[in-house]
Amino acid sequence: MMPDMLEVGTEAPSFTALDQDGQEVSLDDYRGKWVLQWWYVKASTPG
């Protein structure tokens, strides 16, 4: 089941992810700043 998509202009929910060096990064660390996040869905996977 796919989670609901956010509407344009909706505040992003808080989350924590690993950066390219394996360090935890939290969206809360960047509150009040512009943030750009992208990822490659099939990166490092066969096919």
PyMOL commands that set and color helices and strands:
alter all, ss='L'
color gray80, all
select helices_A, chain A and resi 27-30
alter helices_A, ss='H'
color red, helices_A
select strands_A, chain A and resi 16-18+24-26
alter strands_A, ss='S'
color yellow, strands_A
deselect
rebuild
show_as cartoon
